[in-house]
Amino acid sequence: MLAMLTIGSQLDVCAAKKEKKEGKGLKWEWDGTKSGNENIDKYLLQIDTLYRKVQDYQNSLEGLEIKEDTFSVNGKYYIMSHMEDANHNIYTRGQVNWQCVQAYSLGANIILDMANAGLGSASAALELPQLGFKALKFSKYVKGGPAVISEGTKAIKAVRGKWVANSRRWKAMKDGAIENASSIGYAGFTPEVVEKLNKCYYIREITTESPEYEEVVKRFTGKTPDEIAKEAEEQAQKLAQSTVMPEDKSKSLDKTPDLEDELG
């Protein structure tokens, strides 16, 4: 019989809270008005572009979450991992691979752009007196640039940190994963469900050597057969009714990401 529990990564929870806290101070109020000074206007446009990149980066990953579920069949314990969005649509393995790599590499590029923009902060401030009476208006924008760089960098690092942790966990789930979910031998895994599991999930058996073993055993301790059966039926129905997001080949990777190479 089968029972499942979303256990969630504590690291992901902490990263999400940190992301929300550090992104809160990101403010930018420039309306696009040009000062007429080439260097100042170039700097303001650079900051404006970075501000939008940070927002786009955060929004593109909002709602996406890698989740882990545990279940028990014939006295054995298993853990499986998948990614879903805010509407509980599930993603293929290839889409998860792409999201993990994209989240890290794009975030790293934005942080580099932030550092480069910081080099122009002082020179833009030095040119403010050349604006005459307009200096008062544009000084608040120029002075707001470093704050965007600082808060934006923190926000990007928080989001990227979550996805680095996700990528490592995702790769760990692949290592030792069961090749075909049908081999588990659970009747609730209909052919349709098995197809989804093999396409979107990694499933690994939990043994006494597994770090999750004690937590999973505790999860099932005290459960009656009827309670486990009920959970099994509900979860099987949920899997059968779940929607798999259409796969865009340009946003899918066959190879599971190994960020250790990218992190150096």
C-alpha positions as a Markdown table, in Angstrom:
| # | Residue | x | y | z |
|---|---|---|---|---|
| 1 | Met | 0.0 | 0.0 | 0.0 |
| 2 | Leu | 1.1 | 3.5 | -0.6 |
| 3 | Ala | 1.2 | 6.7 | 1.4 |
| 4 | Met | 2.8 | 10.0 | 0.5 |
| 5 | Leu | 4.1 | 13.1 | 2.2 |
| 6 | Thr | 5.6 | 16.3 | 0.8 |
| 7 | Ile | 8.6 | 16.7 | 3.1 |
| 8 | Gly | 10.2 | 19.7 | 1.4 |
| 9 | Ser | 13.8 | 20.8 | 1.7 |
| 10 | Gln | 14.5 | 22.9 | 4.8 |
| 11 | Leu | 17.2 | 24.6 | 2.8 |
| 12 | Asp | 14.7 | 25.6 | 0.1 |
| 13 | Val | 12.4 | 27.0 | 2.8 |
| 14 | Cys | 15.2 | 29.1 | 4.3 |
| 15 | Ala | 16.3 | 30.3 | 0.9 |
| 16 | Ala | 12.7 | 31.3 | 0.0 |
| 17 | Lys | 12.3 | 33.4 | 3.2 |
| 18 | Lys | 15.7 | 35.0 | 2.6 |
| 19 | Glu | 14.8 | 35.8 | -1.0 |
| 20 | Lys | 11.6 | 37.5 | 0.1 |
| 21 | Lys | 13.3 | 39.5 | 2.8 |
| 22 | Glu | 16.3 | 40.7 | 0.6 |
| 23 | Gly | 14.1 | 41.5 | -2.4 |
| 24 | Lys | 11.9 | 43.8 | -0.3 |
| 25 | Gly | 14.4 | 46.8 | -0.4 |
| 26 | Leu | 14.7 | 46.8 | -4.2 |
| 27 | Lys | 13.3 | 50.2 | -5.3 |
| 28 | Trp | 13.8 | 52.2 | -8.5 |
| 29 | Glu | 11.7 | 55.3 | -9.4 |
| 30 | Trp | 13.4 | 56.7 | -12.5 |
| 31 | Asp | 10.7 | 57.6 | -15.1 |
| 32 | Gly | 13.1 | 57.4 | -18.1 |
| 33 | Thr | 13.6 | 61.2 | -18.3 |
| 34 | Lys | 17.1 | 62.0 | -19.7 |
| 35 | Ser | 19.4 | 64.5 | -18.1 |
| 36 | Gly | 21.3 | 65.4 | -21.3 |
| 37 | Asn | 24.6 | 64.3 | -19.8 |
| 38 | Glu | 25.8 | 61.2 | -21.8 |
| 39 | Asn | 27.5 | 59.5 | -18.9 |
| 40 | Ile | 24.7 | 60.0 | -16.4 |
| 41 | Asp | 22.1 | 58.9 | -18.8 |
| 42 | Lys | 24.1 | 55.8 | -19.8 |
| 43 | Tyr | 24.4 | 55.0 | -16.1 |
| 44 | Leu | 20.7 | 55.5 | -15.3 |
| 45 | Leu | 19.7 | 53.3 | -18.3 |
| 46 | Gln | 22.2 | 50.7 | -17.1 |
| 47 | Ile | 20.6 | 50.6 | -13.6 |
| 48 | Asp | 17.1 | 50.6 | -15.1 |
| 49 | Thr | 17.9 | 47.6 | -17.2 |
| 50 | Leu | 19.4 | 45.7 | -14.2 |
| 51 | Tyr | 16.4 | 46.5 | -12.1 |
| 52 | Arg | 14.1 | 45.0 | -14.7 |
| 53 | Lys | 16.4 | 42.0 | -15.1 |
| 54 | Val | 16.2 | 41.3 | -11.4 |
| 55 | Gln | 12.4 | 41.5 | -11.5 |
| 56 | Asp | 12.2 | 39.3 | -14.5 |
| 57 | Tyr | 14.6 | 36.8 | -12.9 |
| 58 | Gln | 12.5 | 36.6 | -9.7 |
| 59 | Asn | 9.2 | 36.4 | -11.6 |
| 60 | Ser | 10.4 | 33.7 | -14.0 |
| 61 | Leu | 11.1 | 31.3 | -11.1 |
| 62 | Glu | 8.2 | 32.3 | -8.8 |
| 63 | Gly | 5.9 | 29.4 | -8.1 |
| 64 | Leu | 8.3 | 26.8 | -9.4 |
| 65 | Glu | 9.2 | 24.3 | -6.7 |
| 66 | Ile | 11.0 | 21.0 | -6.6 |
| 67 | Lys | 9.1 | 18.8 | -4.2 |
| 68 | Glu | 9.9 | 15.4 | -2.6 |
| 69 | Asp | 7.3 | 12.8 | -1.6 |
| 70 | Thr | 7.7 | 9.6 | 0.3 |
| 71 | Phe | 5.7 | 6.4 | 0.0 |
| 72 | Ser | 5.7 | 2.8 | 1.1 |
| 73 | Val | 5.0 | -0.4 | -0.9 |
| 74 | Asn | 5.2 | -4.0 | 0.3 |
| 75 | Gly | 7.2 | -3.0 | 3.4 |
| 76 | Lys | 9.7 | -0.9 | 1.4 |
| 77 | Tyr | 10.1 | 2.9 | 1.5 |
| 78 | Tyr | 10.7 | 5.2 | -1.4 |
| 79 | Ile | 11.3 | 8.9 | -2.0 |
| 80 | Met | 10.5 | 10.6 | -5.3 |
| 81 | Ser | 11.2 | 14.1 | -6.6 |
| 82 | His | 9.5 | 16.3 | -9.2 |
| 83 | Met | 9.0 | 20.0 | -10.0 |
| 84 | Glu | 5.6 | 21.8 | -10.2 |
| 85 | Asp | 4.3 | 25.3 | -10.6 |
| 86 | Ala | 1.8 | 27.3 | -8.5 |
| 87 | Asn | -1.0 | 25.6 | -10.3 |
| 88 | His | 0.4 | 22.1 | -9.5 |
| 89 | Asn | 1.3 | 21.4 | -13.1 |
| 90 | Ile | 4.2 | 19.1 | -13.2 |
| 91 | Tyr | 7.4 | 19.4 | -15.4 |
| 92 | Thr | 9.4 | 16.8 | -17.3 |
| 93 | Arg | 12.9 | 15.9 | -16.2 |
| 94 | Gly | 14.3 | 17.7 | -19.2 |
| 95 | Gln | 12.4 | 20.9 | -18.2 |
| 96 | Val | 13.7 | 20.6 | -14.6 |
| 97 | Asn | 17.3 | 20.2 | -15.9 |
| 98 | Trp | 16.9 | 23.3 | -18.0 |
| 99 | Gln | 15.4 | 25.4 | -15.2 |
| 100 | Cys | 18.2 | 24.4 | -12.8 |
| 101 | Val | 20.9 | 25.4 | -15.2 |
| 102 | Gln | 19.1 | 28.5 | -16.4 |
| 103 | Ala | 18.5 | 29.8 | -12.9 |
| 104 | Tyr | 22.1 | 29.5 | -11.9 |
| 105 | Ser | 23.8 | 30.7 | -15.1 |
| 106 | Leu | 21.4 | 33.7 | -15.7 |
| 107 | Gly | 21.7 | 34.7 | -12.1 |
| 108 | Ala | 25.5 | 34.6 | -12.3 |
| 109 | Asn | 25.4 | 36.8 | -15.4 |
| 110 | Ile | 23.2 | 39.4 | -13.7 |
| 111 | Ile | 25.5 | 39.6 | -10.7 |
| 112 | Leu | 28.4 | 40.2 | -13.0 |
| 113 | Asp | 26.5 | 43.0 | -14.7 |
| 114 | Met | 25.7 | 44.4 | -11.3 |
| 115 | Ala | 29.4 | 44.5 | -10.5 |
| 116 | Asn | 30.2 | 46.2 | -13.8 |
| 117 | Ala | 27.5 | 48.8 | -13.2 |
| 118 | Gly | 28.9 | 49.6 | -9.8 |
| 119 | Leu | 32.1 | 50.8 | -11.4 |
| 120 | Gly | 30.2 | 53.7 | -13.0 |
| 121 | Ser | 28.4 | 54.9 | -9.9 |
| 122 | Ala | 31.2 | 57.2 | -8.7 |
| 123 | Ser | 31.8 | 58.8 | -12.1 |
| 124 | Ala | 28.1 | 59.5 | -12.7 |
| 125 | Ala | 27.9 | 61.2 | -9.3 |
| 126 | Leu | 30.9 | 63.4 | -10.1 |
| 127 | Glu | 29.2 | 64.7 | -13.2 |
| 128 | Leu | 26.1 | 65.8 | -11.4 |
| 129 | Pro | 27.3 | 69.4 | -11.0 |
| 130 | Gln | 27.4 | 69.8 | -14.7 |
| 131 | Leu | 23.6 | 69.6 | -14.8 |
| 132 | Gly | 23.2 | 72.9 | -13.0 |
| 133 | Phe | 19.6 | 73.2 | -11.6 |
| 134 | Lys | 18.7 | 69.8 | -12.9 |
| 135 | Ala | 21.3 | 68.2 | -10.6 |
| 136 | Leu | 18.9 | 68.1 | -7.6 |
| 137 | Lys | 16.4 | 66.1 | -9.6 |
| 138 | Phe | 18.8 | 63.6 | -11.0 |
| 139 | Ser | 21.0 | 63.2 | -8.0 |
| 140 | Lys | 18.3 | 61.0 | -6.3 |
| 141 | Tyr | 18.4 | 58.7 | -9.2 |
| 142 | Val | 22.2 | 58.5 | -9.4 |
| 143 | Lys | 22.4 | 58.0 | -5.6 |
| 144 | Gly | 19.7 | 55.3 | -5.9 |
| 145 | Gly | 21.8 | 53.3 | -8.3 |
| 146 | Pro | 24.1 | 51.7 | -5.7 |
| 147 | Ala | 21.1 | 50.7 | -3.6 |
| 148 | Val | 19.6 | 48.9 | -6.7 |
| 149 | Ile | 23.0 | 47.1 | -7.2 |
| 150 | Ser | 23.2 | 46.1 | -3.5 |
| 151 | Glu | 19.7 | 44.9 | -3.0 |
| 152 | Gly | 19.4 | 43.4 | -6.5 |
| 153 | Thr | 22.6 | 41.4 | -6.0 |
| 154 | Lys | 21.2 | 40.1 | -2.6 |
| 155 | Ala | 17.9 | 39.1 | -4.2 |
| 156 | Ile | 19.6 | 37.3 | -7.1 |
| 157 | Lys | 21.9 | 35.4 | -4.8 |
| 158 | Ala | 19.0 | 34.3 | -2.7 |
| 159 | Val | 17.1 | 32.9 | -5.7 |
| 160 | Arg | 20.1 | 31.4 | -7.3 |
| 161 | Gly | 21.1 | 29.8 | -4.0 |
| 162 | Lys | 17.8 | 28.1 | -3.8 |
| 163 | Trp | 18.2 | 26.7 | -7.3 |
| 164 | Val | 21.8 | 25.6 | -6.7 |
| 165 | Ala | 20.5 | 23.6 | -3.7 |
| 166 | Asn | 17.6 | 22.3 | -5.9 |
| 167 | Ser | 20.0 | 21.2 | -8.6 |
| 168 | Arg | 22.3 | 19.3 | -6.2 |
| 169 | Arg | 19.3 | 17.5 | -4.7 |
| 170 | Trp | 17.8 | 16.8 | -8.1 |
| 171 | Lys | 21.1 | 15.2 | -9.2 |
| 172 | Ala | 21.3 | 13.2 | -6.0 |
| 173 | Met | 17.8 | 11.9 | -6.6 |
| 174 | Lys | 18.9 | 10.7 | -10.1 |
| 175 | Asp | 21.8 | 8.8 | -8.7 |
| 176 | Gly | 20.4 | 5.4 | -7.8 |
| 177 | Ala | 17.0 | 6.1 | -9.2 |
| 178 | Ile | 14.7 | 3.3 | -10.2 |
| 179 | Glu | 14.6 | 3.0 | -14.0 |
| 180 | Asn | 11.0 | 2.1 | -14.3 |
| 181 | Ala | 8.2 | 2.9 | -11.8 |
| 182 | Ser | 6.3 | -0.3 | -12.8 |
| 183 | Ser | 9.0 | -2.4 | -11.2 |
| 184 | Ile | 7.9 | -1.2 | -7.7 |
| 185 | Gly | 4.8 | -3.4 | -8.2 |
| 186 | Tyr | 2.1 | -1.1 | -6.9 |
| 187 | Ala | -1.3 | -1.6 | -8.5 |
| 188 | Gly | -2.3 | 2.1 | -8.1 |
| 189 | Phe | 0.5 | 2.9 | -10.6 |
| 190 | Thr | -1.6 | 2.6 | -13.7 |
| 191 | Pro | 0.1 | 2.7 | -17.1 |
| 192 | Glu | -0.8 | 6.4 | -17.3 |
| 193 | Val | 0.7 | 7.1 | -13.9 |
| 194 | Val | 3.8 | 5.0 | -14.6 |
| 195 | Glu | 4.4 | 7.0 | -17.8 |
| 196 | Lys | 4.2 | 10.3 | -15.9 |
| 197 | Leu | 6.5 | 9.0 | -13.2 |
| 198 | Asn | 9.1 | 7.8 | -15.7 |
| 199 | Lys | 8.9 | 11.1 | -17.6 |
| 200 | Cys | 8.8 | 13.6 | -14.7 |
| 201 | Tyr | 10.0 | 12.0 | -11.5 |
| 202 | Tyr | 13.0 | 10.4 | -10.0 |
| 203 | Ile | 12.2 | 7.6 | -7.5 |
| 204 | Arg | 14.8 | 6.1 | -5.2 |
| 205 | Glu | 14.4 | 3.4 | -2.6 |
| 206 | Ile | 15.1 | 4.4 | 1.0 |
| 207 | Thr | 17.2 | 2.0 | 3.0 |
| 208 | Thr | 18.5 | 2.0 | 6.5 |
| 209 | Glu | 21.6 | 3.8 | 5.2 |
| 210 | Ser | 19.6 | 6.6 | 3.6 |
| 211 | Pro | 19.6 | 10.0 | 5.4 |
| 212 | Glu | 15.8 | 10.2 | 5.1 |
| 213 | Tyr | 15.2 | 6.8 | 6.7 |
| 214 | Glu | 14.4 | 7.8 | 10.3 |
| 215 | Glu | 12.1 | 10.6 | 9.1 |
| 216 | Val | 10.2 | 8.4 | 6.7 |
| 217 | Val | 9.8 | 5.5 | 9.2 |
| 218 | Lys | 8.4 | 8.0 | 11.7 |
| 219 | Arg | 6.0 | 9.2 | 9.1 |
| 220 | Phe | 4.4 | 5.8 | 8.8 |
| 221 | Thr | 4.6 | 4.8 | 12.4 |
| 222 | Gly | 1.1 | 4.5 | 13.9 |
| 223 | Lys | -0.7 | 4.5 | 10.6 |
| 224 | Thr | -3.4 | 1.9 | 10.3 |
| 225 | Pro | -3.8 | -0.1 | 7.1 |
| 226 | Asp | -7.0 | 1.7 | 6.3 |
| 227 | Glu | -5.4 | 5.1 | 6.7 |
| 228 | Ile | -2.5 | 4.1 | 4.4 |
| 229 | Ala | -4.9 | 2.7 | 1.9 |
| 230 | Lys | -7.0 | 5.9 | 1.8 |
| 231 | Glu | -3.9 | 8.0 | 1.3 |
| 232 | Ala | -2.8 | 5.6 | -1.4 |
| 233 | Glu | -6.0 | 6.0 | -3.3 |
| 234 | Glu | -6.0 | 9.8 | -3.0 |
| 235 | Gln | -2.4 | 10.1 | -4.1 |
| 236 | Ala | -2.9 | 7.7 | -7.0 |
| 237 | Gln | -5.9 | 9.8 | -8.2 |
| 238 | Lys | -3.9 | 13.0 | -7.9 |
| 239 | Leu | -1.1 | 11.6 | -10.0 |
| 240 | Ala | -3.5 | 10.4 | -12.6 |
| 241 | Gln | -5.3 | 13.8 | -12.8 |
| 242 | Ser | -2.1 | 15.9 | -12.8 |
| 243 | Thr | -1.1 | 17.9 | -15.9 |
| 244 | Val | 2.3 | 17.6 | -17.5 |
| 245 | Met | 3.5 | 20.9 | -19.0 |
| 246 | Pro | 4.1 | 20.8 | -22.7 |
| 247 | Glu | 7.8 | 20.5 | -23.4 |
| 248 | Asp | 9.6 | 23.2 | -25.4 |
| 249 | Lys | 12.7 | 21.5 | -26.8 |
| 250 | Ser | 14.6 | 24.8 | -26.6 |
| 251 | Lys | 14.0 | 24.8 | -22.9 |
| 252 | Ser | 14.8 | 21.2 | -22.1 |
| 253 | Leu | 18.0 | 19.4 | -21.3 |
| 254 | Asp | 18.5 | 15.6 | -21.4 |
| 255 | Lys | 21.6 | 15.8 | -19.1 |
| 256 | Thr | 20.9 | 16.2 | -15.5 |
| 257 | Pro | 22.8 | 19.3 | -14.3 |
| 258 | Asp | 26.1 | 19.0 | -12.4 |
| 259 | Leu | 26.6 | 22.4 | -11.0 |
| 260 | Glu | 29.7 | 21.4 | -9.2 |
| 261 | Asp | 31.6 | 22.0 | -12.5 |
| 262 | Glu | 30.0 | 25.4 | -12.9 |
| 263 | Leu | 30.5 | 26.4 | -9.3 |
| 264 | Gly | 34.2 | 25.5 | -9.6 |
